[in-house]
Amino acid sequence: MFIAWRDLRFAKGRFALLGGVIALMTLMVVLLTGLTAGLGAASVSAVEALPADHIAFQEPAEGQEPAFATSELPGTSVAELGALPGVDTAHGMGVSTARLNVGGGSAAVNLIGTDPSLYPDREDGTDPGAGEVAVTAELAETHGLAPGSTVDLNGRSLTVTAIVDTTTLNHLPVVYLPLATWQELASTDTITAVALTGDPGETRGAVTLTREDAYGAVGGYSSEQGSLTLMRGLLLGVSVLIVGAFFTVWTMQRSGDLAVVRAIGAGRGYLLRDALGQALAVLVLGSAVGGAVAAGLGALAARAVPFVLDAQTVGVPVASMIAVGLLGAAVCVRRTTTVDPLTALGAAR
């Protein structure tokens, strides 16, 4: 990489500008990736935490998809689905939105009525019974709740008996309660869905999805994730164009020098390795700086917005930026392999 390092020292300003652009693009991709993961968790962490393999919903109308908001199954579905070959356990679930009032404050929450075996890990207290609820740790901290506290849900006074790990559904905190209590609050004898362990195979009168596929049954999750993923893809595409355009112009400007090197015996492979090594050095440095800044900003953002900062949300975007940038550079610097040594002689006349 003798020529590459020489060029980097000679044109510090140009390569610094390109590195700055790459760092900025990496910064945006990392932040968008962390926000995508954070918003996804805020939408479906309650479903993700369910110790179930499949979730059965009411069969939707033609052209529609199963959804927690519209699904309604008879209470007998639990026994029917639980009796299917391959099913180990079946628990009914009731899901609805409610207004929680406590002291002088209130909050919109999602109620999940089901068996306590499906609740997140309990941090304090005991499993709720009739007329009792379990609240998440974040909700308890926000409203000063503890086992023994009393809350009002849709006009009914209920006692908090447990604090469980924090989960959210459709960006709202979750309150867990027995299915019978949920049915009383919802004034219904039906259920929303059935959580199953095991493999139920084919079912009649219901649509069974894996737990991961059931994320799409949460309102707005698929469209939200699709929009953010499209934005990340567009940023990566722009990065390919930027890096490719830079190295195309740079290669054209030094084509005479490359021809001279070819004329004195350098092989095409040498020139190609040198050009790609130069691109890799700029990409790695720019992406590393952008990723580091994004990690710092992400740590601050996580205090105010749903944001996931971990090795995957930082490492994968940085690696992707390097990979797509190198791809763009490889396509454009292929010109170095076709430099004709006679060009150097012609240019010298």
N, C-alpha and C positions, 0 to 999 in steps of 0.2 A: 504493500500500500504506500510505496514511496511517493507516487504522484498524488495520491489522495491526500496524504498529510501535508504535502507541499501546497496543494490548492487550498486546504483548510486554513493554513497559516497565511497564505497570500490574500484570500478573500474573506477575512474574518467577518466583515460587516454583512456580506450577503448570506453567509451560512448562519450567522447569529440571527438574522431576520427570519430565515427559514425555520431555525430551531425555535424561535419565539412563537411563530405561527403554529408549529407542531405542538408546542407546549400548551398554547391556548386551546387548540382543538382537543387535546387530551384532557385538559381541565374540564371542558364542557361535556365530553363523553363520560368521564368518570362521575361527575356530579349528576348527570342525567341517569346514569346506571344506578347510582345509590338511591336517587329519588324514586326510580322505577321500582326497585326492590322494596323501598320503604312504603310506598303507596300500596304495593301488592300485599305486603304483610298487614297493613292497616285494613285492607279489605277482607282478607281471608284467613288471618291467623287463628281465629276461632275454629274454622273448618280444618285447618292444618293440624291443630292440636287434638282433634278427635282421634281416639284410639280405635279407628274403624278402617276397614279395607274398602267398603263400598257404601254408597248412600242411595237409597231408593226414593224416587219422587213420583208424584202423580204424572201420568202420561200426558204430555202437553198437546195442545191443539196442533193441527197440521201447520207446518211452517214455523213453529215456535220451539224454543228450547226450554228444558226444565229450569225452574227458578224457585228459590226459597220463598220469594214474595208471592207466588201464585199457586204453589203446590198445595194440595189438600187431599189427604188420604184418610179413609175410615180407620178408626182405632183397631179394628180387627186385622189390619194389614200387618201389624207386628207379629202376631201369631202365625199368620199365613206365610209371611216371608221367612220367619224363623224356622218353619217346618221344611223348607226347601232343602234338598240334598246339597251338601257342601257348605251350608250356613252353620256357623258355630254359635253365634249370639245375634240377637236382634233387639234394638232398643228404639222406641218411638222418640221423635224429636218434634218439639213445637218451637217455631221461630216467629217472632213478631217484634215490632217497635213499640216502645212505651216511653212515658215521661216519668223520670225519677225525681221526687221531691224530698229533700232532706234539709232540715233547718231552714235557712233562708235562701237556699240555692236549689237549682233544678238542672237536669241534664237529660238530653235524649239518649236512650240506651236501647240496645237490642236484647230481648229476652230469649234465652234458650232453655226450654223446658225439656229435661231428659233425665235419665238415670245418673246418679252421682258417679258411677264408674266411668262416665264419659267426660266428667269435668276435668279441667287442668289440675295440675298438682296443687294440693292444698297447702297454704303457708301457715294458716292458723285456724282454729275452731273445729267444728264438727260438721258432717254432712247435713244439709238442710232437710227438714221434714215438711209436713203440711203447713202452709202459711209462713214458710221460712225461705230465705234466699242466701246465695253465696255471691259475693261481689269480687271483682278483680282488684289486685293490689293497687293499680293506678287509680281506679275509681275510689277505693277506700282512702288513699292518700289525699286525693283532691277534695273529698267531702268530709274528711275526718271520721270515717266509719271504722268500726271494729266489731268483733263478735258481741252481740247483745244490743247493737244499735238498731234503731227503728227507722225504716224508710217507707215512703209512700209511692206506690206504683199504680198509676191510673186510678187513684182515689182509694186504694186499699192499703192498709197499714200492714207491713210485713217485717219480720225480724231477721237481721243478719246473723247467721251462725258460722260463717266461714269466709276466709279471705283466700282466693286462689290466684295462681299466676295470671299476669295480665294478658288478655287476648282482646281482639277487636273484630267486629264484623261490619263490613260496609262502612268503615271509618268511624264506627260508634263503639263505645265500651259495652261490655257484655255483662249481664246479670244472669246467673244460673239459678234454676229453681226446679223442683220436682215437676214432672209432666202434668200431674193432676192439678197442681196449683196454677200452672200456666194455662190449662184449659179453663179454669175458673176465671182467670183474668181476661182471657180471650173470649169468654162466653161461647165455647164450642166444645163438641165432643170428638172432633176430628184431630188429626195431627198433620204436621207439615211434611215430614220425611221419616225414613227409618234408617238408622245406622246399623250396618251389618259387618260382622267379621267373618272371614272365610270367603269362598267363591260361590255366589248364588247361581251362576249360570244364567239361563233365561228365566225371566219373570213375566207374569201376566198381570195386567192392570197397573203396572208400575214400570218406570224406567230406572234402571240401576246404573249408576256411574261410579267409577273409582273415586276415591277421595280427592285425588289430584284433578280429575276431570270435573268434579263438583265445584271447583273454584269458579268455573264459568257460570254456575247457578247463582252466584252472588251478584246482585244488580250493579252494572257498570264496570265490573272487573275486567271483562274481556276487551271492551272498547278502550278503557283506560290504559291497559297494558299494551294493546295494539298500537295506540297513538304514540306512546312513549318509545316503544321499540322501533317504530318507523322513523322517529326523529333521530334515534341513535344510528340507524342504518344510513340515513341521509348525511349525518356528520362524518361517518366513516367514508362514505362515497366522496364527499367534498375533500377529505384528506387525501384520498388517492389522486384526485385531480390536481390538488395543489402541489404535492410532492412530485408527481409526474411532470407537471408543467415546468417546475423549477429545473429539474434535471434534464429535461429536453432542451431548454434554452442554454443551460450550462454546457451540455455536451456539444451543441452547435457552436458555441463561442470558442471552444477549445479543440475543435476538430482538427485544426492544423497541427497543434501540439501532439495530439494523439497519432496523427499520421506520421510525424517525425519519429515518435517512439516505435511505431510499427516498422518504419523504414530501417531502424537500427537493430531490428531483430526481435522485438517483443511480440509474443503470441497474442492471439485474440482472447484466449482464456485469461491471460494476465491482465489485459485491459478491462475485461468484464469484471473480474474479481476485484480489481482496484476500484472501479466505479461503484459496484455494489457495496464494497466495504466502506466507502465514503458515505454512501446513503445510509447504511446501517448505523454508522457512528453518529450522524446527525439525528436520526430517528430515535436511537436509544437515549441520547442526551436530552433531546427535547421532550420525549415522552416521560422520562424519569422526572424531569423538573415539573411538568404539568401534573403528573400523578401525585407527586409529593405535595404540591400546593393544593390540589383537589382534596387530598386526605385531610389536610389541616382545615380547610373550609368545611368539609363534610362533618368533621368532629364538632364544629361550631353549629352547623345547620341542624344536626341531630337533636340539639336541645330545643329546637323550636318547631321543626317539621318532621314528618315521617321520613327518615333517612337511614339506610343501612350502610355501615362502614365496616367492611371486612376484607379479607384477602381476595375474595371473589369479585366484589364490586370495584376493587381497585386494580387487582392484578390482571383480570381478564380484559378490561378496556385498554390498559396500557399495552398488553401483548397484542391485542387486536390492532391498535394504532401502528405498532411497529410492523406487523405482518402486512397490513394493507398498504402502508407506505412503501415497504420494500417491494411489494408487488407492482405498485405504480412506477417506482424507480426502475425496476427490472425491465418493464415493458418499454420504457423510454430510453434507457441507456444501451439498449441492444444495438443502437447505432454504432457504438464503439467497436463492435465485432465486424463491422463492414467497412471500416476505414481503409481506404486504399493507400498503400505506401507512396504510390506515384503522386498522390495529392500533395504530399510534402514537397516533392520536387517541382511540381507545377506552381505551387504557391511561392516558391523561392525565386522563380524567374521574373 
